[in-house]
Amino acid sequence: MVKLLNGASVGANGKAIGQAHLPFFNIRDYGAVGNGTTNDIVAIQAAHDACTAAGGGIVWYPGGFTYVVNTFIAMGANNTVYAYGATIKAIGNTGLVRNFLGTDNFTLYNGKSNVTILGGTWDGNAGDGTNNTTTGTTNVMGFIHAKNITLRDVTVKNVSSAHGVEFNAVDGATVDNCRFLGFRDNSGNNSRQFSEAIQIDIAVSGSSSIPAFDNTPCKNIFVTNCYMGASETNGVFGKLAGSHTTVSGVVYENINILNSRCDGALDIGIRALAWQNSSIKGNTIKSATGYAITVESFDSTGIKSVRVLDNKIENGSSGGIQGVGSSTAWLQDLLVEANEIYGCSGAGISIVGSQYPVIFGNAIRSNGSTGIFLNGGFAGVIEANRTFNTGSNAVNVNNQASVLIQGNHLSSPAANYNINIESTTDVFITGNYLYLPVNNRACINFTVSCNNCTAIANRLRLGANSAYAVRSNATNGQNNYFINNDCKGFGNTAIYYGSSGQTSGFVWNTGSSGTPNGTVLLTWTNTANTGSNIV
């Protein structure tokens, strides 16, 4: 006996038992052979048409067989497929499943809805046309203008140039415990390297297969416990999941990529383009060509409240996590928390064009560039992060006013500074442990028009003999203060004060002796300590 949906089961005679109110359709009763060579499209379509005419039910693809079809299976509303143990394979030059006909026309989320696919290996049969039939650009599964689509325990493999699954103008989709194996770019010029295993799309001409092209976006999408990698015959997709189509003023809402794994990506592991109120959590992304995770606004349309949490990122050819906004399309309230980023060639976390970002509790090590980069926005918190052996600055804040840098452990940058502050105002640096700056560099560096910045109560420890605790070379910088920091071991080289036009103070810094380097007049914050720091 095989268990079905809602308590229904299949007995030895292939008939449904229990839950009699759910109609049941066995594709073999409609003539499907399942021998791997006979085209079963007519039989399978007849079973689905009967299911749809009955108002919905269960269409059973008995396991242990390979059913081949030469065109798409059109699933109607309220169709539930049970295909555990079965293989469904393309032998034409199209994909396998759609919830629409080419003549359909739907608006908003008013198309054929409540479609569920449980189990099965859905093989798109992509190749060069010699041993495999599919060479065109085609999705294996596509769902458009619909509500409530569920894929569970499904394997989608060998996709030609497009997507394993496309959700276009869909409200409410779940992809759970599914595997996406094998992608082939048959474009001839590598122009499809961006293709997602799971595409989250919007109804516009050129992106949606049928009208209406009414700019309806996807929303309420959940991808959980999924896997993307190579198949026996084809390589990896461009992305595990993402979007690459936008319309000005329209955003995707409540998109969630959770607890999934991406082994390799020709482009970006997960691309959250125009996603709002969304989460990317608990994923493992290895060896992506681009950034492992990218969150992007676009055009003049900002986005808010995206959470990037508890992901593990390894050995990317670019960086770890990237946020991309602008002064006309801000990233607002972006949270990047508790991610582990190891061995990426670029920056660990790079966020540009953001307002009120929070970068909290991340671990970054052995990456080839900056650990955490924050640039071109307003406000933000960088707290409780750990970096080790970054290729450049452990933390770099550039042109981002009103930033708190607190409680971080930043160790052993291979070049430049533990903390670098450039062309910005109102940065407060406190409670950090900064260790082993390199030759002629410093734990904390103020440079190029830094104003109203304060470093207080930090612990700084010497690296190279010619390194500094703090380097204030901020041309035209005003009112920058270095107060009550622990600089034991630096001695006379603790403070470098190198540019004219500054007014700054260095007071009550334990372990720092002598007058700072440079000849400019210093303005001290404590007259009892004029001219030197406390040893």
C-alpha positions as CSV (number, residue, x, y, z in Angstrom):
1,M,0.0,0.0,0.0
2,V,1.3,3.5,-1.0
3,K,0.4,6.5,1.1
4,L,-1.1,9.4,-0.7
5,L,-2.4,12.8,0.3
6,N,-4.8,13.6,3.1
7,G,-4.8,10.0,4.4
8,A,-5.7,8.4,1.0
9,S,-3.7,5.3,0.0
10,V,-3.1,3.1,-3.1
11,G,-3.9,-0.6,-2.7
12,A,-2.3,-3.5,-4.5
13,N,-4.9,-3.1,-7.3
14,G,-3.8,0.4,-8.0
15,K,-7.1,1.9,-6.7
16,A,-7.4,4.6,-4.1
17,I,-8.7,3.6,-0.7
18,G,-9.7,6.0,2.0
19,Q,-10.7,9.6,1.6
20,A,-13.1,8.7,-1.1
21,H,-14.1,12.3,-1.6
22,L,-10.7,12.9,-3.4
23,P,-11.0,11.6,-7.0
24,F,-8.0,9.4,-8.1
25,F,-6.6,9.0,-11.5
26,N,-3.9,6.4,-12.4
27,I,-2.1,7.4,-15.6
28,R,-1.7,3.7,-16.5
29,D,-5.4,3.3,-16.5
30,Y,-5.4,5.9,-19.3
31,G,-2.8,4.0,-21.3
32,A,0.6,5.2,-20.1
33,V,3.2,2.5,-20.7
34,G,6.3,3.8,-18.8
35,N,8.8,1.8,-20.8
36,G,11.2,4.7,-21.4
37,T,10.6,4.8,-25.2
38,T,6.9,5.0,-25.9
39,N,5.5,8.6,-25.9
40,D,3.0,8.7,-23.0
41,I,1.9,12.3,-23.4
42,V,-1.6,11.5,-24.6
43,A,-2.3,9.1,-21.8
44,I,-0.9,11.4,-19.1
45,Q,-2.7,14.4,-20.5
46,A,-6.0,12.5,-20.5
47,A,-5.5,11.6,-16.8
48,H,-4.9,15.3,-15.9
49,D,-7.8,16.5,-18.1
50,A,-10.1,14.0,-16.3
51,C,-8.8,15.2,-12.9
52,T,-9.5,18.8,-13.9
53,A,-13.0,18.0,-15.2
54,A,-13.8,16.4,-11.9
55,G,-12.9,19.5,-10.0
56,G,-9.5,18.2,-8.9
57,G,-8.0,15.1,-7.3
58,I,-4.9,12.9,-7.3
59,V,-3.1,11.9,-10.5
60,W,-0.9,8.9,-9.8
61,Y,2.3,8.2,-11.7
62,P,3.1,4.6,-10.4
63,G,6.8,4.2,-9.4
64,G,9.3,2.0,-11.1
65,F,8.6,3.3,-14.6
66,T,10.0,5.9,-16.9
67,Y,7.3,7.9,-18.7
68,V,8.5,9.9,-21.7
69,V,6.7,12.9,-23.2
70,N,7.4,15.0,-26.3
71,T,5.8,18.2,-25.0
72,F,4.5,19.9,-21.8
73,I,2.0,18.2,-19.6
74,A,-0.7,20.9,-18.9
75,M,-1.9,20.6,-15.3
76,G,-5.2,22.1,-14.4
77,A,-6.5,23.6,-11.1
78,N,-6.5,21.4,-8.1
79,N,-4.3,18.7,-9.6
80,T,-2.1,16.8,-7.2
81,V,0.5,14.6,-8.7
82,Y,1.9,11.6,-6.8
83,A,5.0,10.4,-8.6
84,Y,7.3,8.8,-6.0
85,G,9.7,6.4,-7.7
86,A,8.7,7.5,-11.2
87,T,10.8,9.2,-13.8
88,I,9.2,11.6,-16.3
89,K,11.6,12.5,-19.2
90,A,11.4,14.9,-22.1
91,I,12.0,13.4,-25.6
92,G,11.0,16.5,-27.5
93,N,12.5,20.0,-27.3
94,T,10.4,21.3,-24.5
95,G,10.1,21.0,-20.8
96,L,7.7,18.8,-18.9
97,V,5.1,20.7,-16.8
98,R,3.0,23.8,-17.1
99,N,-0.2,25.1,-15.4
100,F,-1.3,26.8,-18.6
101,L,-1.9,26.3,-22.3
102,G,-0.3,28.5,-24.9
103,T,-3.7,30.1,-25.7
104,D,-4.5,31.0,-22.0
105,N,-4.6,34.6,-20.8
106,F,-4.8,35.4,-17.1
107,T,-4.4,38.5,-14.9
108,L,-2.9,38.9,-11.4
109,Y,-3.1,35.5,-9.6
110,N,-6.2,34.3,-11.4
111,G,-4.8,31.4,-13.4
112,K,-4.9,27.6,-12.7
113,S,-4.0,27.3,-9.0
114,N,-3.7,24.7,-6.2
115,V,-1.2,22.5,-8.1
116,T,0.9,20.0,-6.1
117,I,3.6,17.7,-7.3
118,L,4.9,15.1,-4.9
119,G,8.0,13.1,-5.8
120,G,9.3,12.0,-9.1
121,T,12.4,12.6,-11.1
122,W,11.6,15.2,-13.8
123,D,14.3,14.9,-16.5
124,G,14.6,17.8,-19.0
125,N,17.0,15.7,-21.0
126,A,19.3,18.6,-22.0
127,G,22.3,18.0,-24.2
128,D,23.8,18.7,-27.5
129,G,21.1,16.9,-29.5
130,T,23.1,13.8,-30.1
131,N,22.3,11.7,-27.0
132,N,19.8,14.1,-25.5
133,T,16.9,15.7,-27.2
134,T,16.5,19.1,-25.6
135,T,18.7,21.9,-27.0
136,G,16.3,24.9,-26.8
137,T,15.7,27.4,-24.0
138,T,12.9,25.9,-21.9
139,N,11.9,25.6,-18.3
140,V,11.3,22.1,-17.0
141,M,8.4,23.3,-14.9
142,G,6.5,26.7,-15.2
143,F,3.7,28.2,-13.1
144,I,2.2,31.5,-14.1
145,H,-0.6,33.8,-12.7
146,A,-1.5,31.3,-9.9
147,K,-1.9,30.7,-6.2
148,N,-0.8,27.9,-4.0
149,I,1.8,25.8,-5.9
150,T,3.6,23.1,-4.0
151,L,6.6,20.9,-5.0
152,R,7.8,18.4,-2.5
153,D,10.4,15.6,-2.7
154,V,10.9,16.4,-6.4
155,T,14.1,16.0,-8.5
156,V,14.4,18.3,-11.5
157,K,17.4,17.6,-13.7
158,N,19.2,18.3,-17.0
159,V,17.7,21.8,-17.8
160,S,18.5,23.4,-21.1
161,S,19.3,27.1,-20.9
162,A,16.4,28.2,-18.7
163,H,15.1,27.2,-15.3
164,G,14.3,24.1,-13.4
165,V,11.2,25.8,-12.0
166,E,9.8,29.2,-12.9
167,F,7.3,31.0,-10.7
168,N,5.9,33.9,-12.6
169,A,3.2,36.0,-10.9
170,V,2.6,33.4,-8.3
171,D,1.2,34.1,-4.8
172,G,2.1,31.3,-2.4
173,A,4.6,28.6,-3.5
174,T,6.4,26.0,-1.5
175,V,9.5,24.1,-2.8
176,D,10.5,21.7,-0.1
177,N,13.2,19.0,-0.1
178,C,13.7,19.2,-3.8
179,R,16.9,18.6,-5.9
180,F,18.0,20.5,-8.9
181,L,20.7,18.7,-10.8
182,G,22.4,19.6,-14.1
183,F,22.1,22.6,-16.3
184,R,23.4,23.1,-19.9
185,D,23.8,26.5,-21.5
186,N,22.8,25.8,-25.1
187,S,22.8,29.5,-26.1
188,G,26.1,29.1,-28.1
189,N,27.6,32.2,-26.6
190,N,27.3,31.6,-22.8
191,S,24.6,34.1,-22.5
192,R,22.5,32.0,-20.2
193,Q,25.1,31.6,-17.4
194,F,22.7,33.5,-15.1
195,S,19.9,31.0,-15.2
196,E,18.3,30.1,-11.9
197,A,17.3,26.6,-10.8
198,I,14.3,28.3,-9.2
199,Q,13.4,31.6,-10.9
200,I,11.1,34.0,-9.1
201,D,9.7,36.2,-11.8
202,I,7.3,39.0,-12.8
203,A,4.6,39.0,-15.6
204,V,6.2,41.1,-18.3
205,S,6.5,40.5,-22.0
206,G,9.7,38.5,-22.8
207,S,9.7,36.9,-19.3
208,S,6.2,35.4,-19.0
209,S,5.1,32.8,-21.5
210,I,1.5,34.0,-21.7
211,P,-0.4,37.2,-21.0
212,A,-1.5,39.3,-19.3
213,F,1.8,41.1,-19.1
214,D,0.4,43.2,-16.2
215,N,3.6,43.5,-14.0
216,T,2.3,41.1,-11.4
217,P,5.2,39.9,-9.2
218,C,5.7,36.8,-7.1
219,K,5.0,36.9,-3.4
220,N,4.9,34.5,-0.4
221,I,7.5,32.0,-1.8
222,F,9.2,29.5,0.4
223,V,12.2,27.4,-0.8
224,T,13.3,25.0,2.0
225,N,15.7,22.1,2.3
226,C,16.6,22.1,-1.3
227,Y,19.8,21.2,-3.2
228,M,21.4,22.5,-6.4
229,G,24.4,20.9,-8.1
230,A,25.6,19.0,-11.2
231,S,24.0,15.9,-12.7
232,E,25.7,12.9,-14.2
233,T,25.8,14.6,-17.6
234,N,25.5,18.4,-17.0
235,G,27.0,21.0,-14.8
236,V,25.6,23.5,-12.3
237,F,23.0,26.3,-12.8
238,G,23.8,30.0,-12.7
239,K,22.0,30.3,-9.3
240,L,20.1,28.2,-6.8
241,A,17.3,30.8,-6.7
242,G,16.8,34.4,-7.6
243,S,15.3,37.0,-9.9
244,H,16.6,38.9,-12.8
245,T,13.6,40.8,-14.1
246,T,12.3,44.1,-12.6
247,V,9.7,46.8,-13.2
248,S,10.1,50.2,-11.7
249,G,8.0,50.6,-8.6
250,V,7.2,46.9,-8.2
251,V,8.9,44.6,-5.6
252,Y,8.7,40.9,-4.8
253,E,7.3,40.4,-1.3
254,N,8.1,37.7,1.3
255,I,10.5,35.6,-0.6
256,N,12.3,33.0,1.6
257,I,15.2,30.8,0.8
258,L,15.9,28.6,3.8
259,N,18.1,25.7,4.8
260,S,19.2,24.8,1.3
261,R,22.5,24.0,-0.3
262,C,24.2,25.3,-3.5
263,D,27.3,23.4,-4.7
264,G,28.7,25.7,-7.3
265,A,27.0,28.4,-9.3
266,L,28.0,29.9,-12.7
267,D,26.8,33.3,-11.4
268,I,25.5,34.2,-8.0
269,G,24.4,31.6,-5.4
270,I,21.2,33.5,-4.4
271,R,20.2,36.8,-6.0
272,A,17.5,38.8,-4.1
273,L,16.8,41.4,-6.7
274,A,13.9,43.7,-5.7
275,W,12.9,41.3,-2.8
276,Q,11.4,43.0,0.2
277,N,10.4,41.7,3.6
278,S,12.3,38.6,2.8
279,S,14.7,36.1,4.4
280,I,17.8,34.1,3.2
281,K,18.6,31.9,6.1
282,G,20.5,28.7,7.0
283,N,21.8,28.0,3.5
284,T,25.2,26.6,2.5
285,I,26.8,28.0,-0.6
286,K,30.1,26.7,-2.0
287,S,32.3,27.8,-4.9
288,A,30.0,30.4,-6.5
289,T,31.5,32.3,-9.4
290,G,30.0,35.6,-8.3
291,Y,29.0,36.6,-4.8
292,A,27.3,33.8,-2.8
293,I,24.4,36.1,-1.8
294,T,23.4,39.4,-3.4
295,V,20.6,41.7,-2.2
296,E,19.8,44.4,-4.7
297,S,17.5,47.4,-5.2
298,F,17.1,48.8,-8.7
299,D,16.3,51.8,-10.8
300,S,14.5,54.3,-8.4
301,T,12.9,51.6,-6.4
302,G,14.3,50.9,-2.9
303,I,13.7,47.9,-0.8
304,K,13.5,47.3,2.9
305,S,13.7,44.6,5.6
306,V,15.8,41.8,4.0
307,R,17.4,39.4,6.5
308,V,20.5,37.4,5.6
309,L,21.0,35.0,8.5
310,D,23.1,32.0,9.5
311,N,24.4,31.1,6.1
312,K,27.7,29.2,5.5
313,I,29.7,30.4,2.5
314,E,32.9,28.8,1.3
315,N,35.5,29.4,-1.4
316,G,33.7,31.7,-3.8
317,S,35.5,33.2,-6.8
318,S,34.2,36.6,-5.8
319,G,32.8,37.7,-2.4
320,G,30.5,36.4,0.3
321,I,27.5,38.7,0.8
322,Q,26.8,41.8,-1.2
323,G,24.2,44.5,-0.8
324,V,23.7,46.9,-3.7
325,G,21.6,50.1,-3.4
326,S,21.9,53.7,-4.3
327,S,20.9,57.2,-3.2
328,T,17.8,56.9,-5.4
329,A,17.0,53.3,-4.4
330,W,18.1,52.6,-0.9
331,L,18.6,49.3,0.8
332,Q,16.8,50.0,4.1
333,D,17.0,47.9,7.3
334,L,19.2,45.2,5.8
335,L,20.2,42.7,8.5
336,V,23.3,40.5,7.9
337,E,23.7,38.3,11.0
338,A,25.6,35.2,12.1
339,N,26.9,34.2,8.7
340,E,30.2,32.2,8.3
341,I,32.3,33.3,5.3
342,Y,35.5,31.5,4.4
343,G,38.0,31.6,1.6
344,C,36.2,33.9,-0.8
345,S,38.4,35.9,-3.2
346,G,36.6,39.2,-2.7
347,A,35.1,41.0,0.2
348,G,33.4,39.0,3.0
349,I,30.5,41.5,3.3
350,S,30.1,44.5,1.0
351,I,27.1,46.8,1.4
352,V,26.7,49.9,-0.7
353,G,23.9,52.4,-0.8
354,S,22.2,51.4,2.5
355,Q,20.3,53.0,5.3
356,Y,20.3,51.6,8.8
357,P,22.1,48.3,8.0
358,V,23.0,46.0,10.8
359,I,26.0,43.7,10.4
360,F,26.1,41.5,13.5
361,G,27.9,38.4,14.7
362,N,29.4,37.3,11.4
363,A,32.6,35.3,11.1
364,I,34.9,36.1,8.2
365,R,38.3,34.5,7.5
366,S,40.9,34.0,4.8
367,N,39.1,36.1,2.2
368,G,41.1,37.9,-0.4
369,S,39.8,41.5,0.2
370,T,38.1,43.6,2.8
371,G,36.3,41.8,5.6
372,I,33.3,44.2,6.0
373,F,32.8,47.2,3.6
374,L,30.2,49.8,4.2
375,N,29.9,52.6,1.7
376,G,27.7,55.4,0.4
377,G,24.8,55.3,2.8
378,F,23.6,56.5,6.2
379,A,23.8,55.1,9.7
380,G,24.5,51.4,10.5
381,V,25.8,49.0,13.1
382,I,28.9,46.8,12.8
383,E,28.9,44.7,16.0
384,A,30.2,41.5,17.4
385,N,31.8,40.3,14.2
386,R,35.1,38.3,13.9
387,T,37.5,38.6,11.1
388,F,40.9,36.8,10.6
389,N,43.4,37.1,7.8
390,T,41.4,39.4,5.5
391,G,43.2,40.5,2.3
392,S,42.7,44.2,3.0
393,N,41.0,46.2,5.8
394,A,39.1,44.1,8.3
395,V,36.4,46.8,8.5
396,N,36.3,49.7,6.0
397,V,33.7,52.5,6.4
398,N,33.6,55.0,3.5
399,N,31.2,57.9,3.2
400,Q,28.6,56.4,5.5
401,A,27.7,58.8,8.3
402,S,26.6,57.8,11.8
403,V,28.0,54.3,12.2
404,L,28.6,52.3,15.4
405,I,31.5,49.9,15.4
406,Q,31.3,47.9,18.6
407,G,32.5,44.7,20.2
408,N,34.3,43.3,17.1
409,H,37.3,41.0,17.2
410,L,39.4,41.9,14.1
411,S,42.7,40.1,13.7
412,S,45.6,39.9,11.3
413,P,44.6,41.8,8.2
414,A,47.2,40.9,5.5
415,A,47.2,44.5,4.3
416,N,46.0,47.9,5.4
417,Y,44.1,48.4,8.7
418,N,42.0,46.6,11.2
419,I,39.5,49.5,11.0
420,N,39.7,52.2,8.2
421,I,37.4,55.2,8.3
422,E,37.4,57.4,5.2
423,S,35.4,60.5,4.1
424,T,32.8,60.1,6.8
425,T,31.4,61.7,9.9
426,D,30.1,60.6,13.3
427,V,31.6,57.2,13.6
428,F,31.8,55.8,17.2
429,I,34.3,52.9,17.7
430,T,34.2,51.2,21.1
431,G,34.9,47.9,22.8
432,N,36.8,46.3,19.9
433,Y,39.8,44.0,20.1
434,L,42.1,44.8,17.3
435,Y,45.2,42.6,16.8
436,L,48.3,42.5,14.6
437,P,48.3,45.4,12.1
438,V,50.9,45.1,9.4
439,N,54.0,47.3,8.8
440,N,53.4,51.1,8.5
441,R,49.7,50.5,9.1
442,A,47.5,50.8,12.2
443,C,44.7,49.2,14.2
444,I,42.5,52.3,13.6
445,N,43.0,54.7,10.6
446,F,41.3,58.0,10.1
447,T,41.8,59.4,6.6
448,V,40.4,62.0,4.2
449,S,38.0,64.3,5.8
450,C,36.9,62.3,8.7
451,N,34.9,64.4,11.2
452,N,33.5,63.9,14.6
453,C,34.8,60.4,15.0
454,T,35.6,58.9,18.3
455,A,37.5,55.7,19.3
456,I,37.1,54.9,23.0
457,A,37.9,52.0,25.2
458,N,39.3,49.7,22.6
459,R,42.0,47.1,23.1
460,L,44.8,47.3,20.5
461,R,47.7,45.0,20.2
462,L,51.0,45.3,18.3
463,G,51.7,43.5,15.1
464,A,54.8,44.6,13.1
465,N,57.3,46.7,15.0
466,S,56.6,49.7,12.7
467,A,52.8,49.5,13.1
468,Y,50.6,52.1,15.1
469,A,47.7,51.8,17.4
470,V,46.0,54.7,15.6
471,R,46.9,56.6,12.4
472,S,45.2,60.0,12.0
473,N,46.0,61.2,8.5
474,A,42.6,62.8,7.9
475,T,43.3,65.8,5.8
476,N,40.9,68.6,6.9
477,G,39.5,66.2,9.6
478,Q,37.9,67.9,12.5
479,N,37.1,66.8,16.1
480,N,38.3,63.2,16.0
481,Y,39.2,61.7,19.4
482,F,41.1,58.7,20.6
483,I,40.3,58.3,24.3
484,N,41.0,55.7,27.0
485,N,42.2,52.9,24.7
486,D,44.5,50.1,25.8
487,C,47.6,50.3,23.5
488,K,50.1,48.3,25.6
489,G,53.2,47.4,23.6
490,F,53.1,50.2,21.1
491,G,55.1,52.8,23.1
492,N,56.3,55.8,21.2
493,T,54.9,54.4,18.0
494,A,51.3,54.2,19.2
495,I,50.0,57.3,17.5
496,Y,50.8,58.7,14.1
497,Y,49.4,62.1,13.4
498,G,50.3,63.1,10.0
499,S,48.2,65.7,8.2
500,S,47.7,69.4,8.7
501,G,44.4,71.1,9.2
502,Q,43.2,68.7,11.8
503,T,41.8,69.3,15.3
504,S,41.9,66.1,17.3
505,G,42.7,64.7,20.7
506,F,44.6,61.7,22.1
507,V,44.1,61.3,25.8
508,W,44.2,58.7,28.6
509,N,45.4,55.9,26.3
510,T,47.1,53.3,28.4
511,G,50.5,52.1,27.1
512,S,51.0,55.0,24.7
513,S,54.0,57.3,25.5
514,G,55.5,60.4,24.0
515,T,54.1,63.0,21.7
516,P,52.3,61.8,18.5
517,N,54.3,62.0,15.3
518,G,53.9,65.1,13.2
519,T,54.3,68.8,13.9
520,V,50.8,70.1,13.9
521,L,49.2,71.7,16.9
522,L,47.0,69.3,18.8
523,T,43.8,70.2,20.7
524,W,43.6,67.9,23.7
525,T,40.3,67.0,25.4
526,N,41.9,67.0,28.9
527,T,44.1,69.9,29.9
528,A,45.7,67.9,32.7
529,N,47.1,65.6,30.0
530,T,48.3,68.2,27.5
531,G,51.0,67.0,25.1
532,S,51.2,63.4,26.0
533,N,49.2,60.2,26.7
534,I,49.1,58.3,30.0
535,V,51.6,55.5,30.1
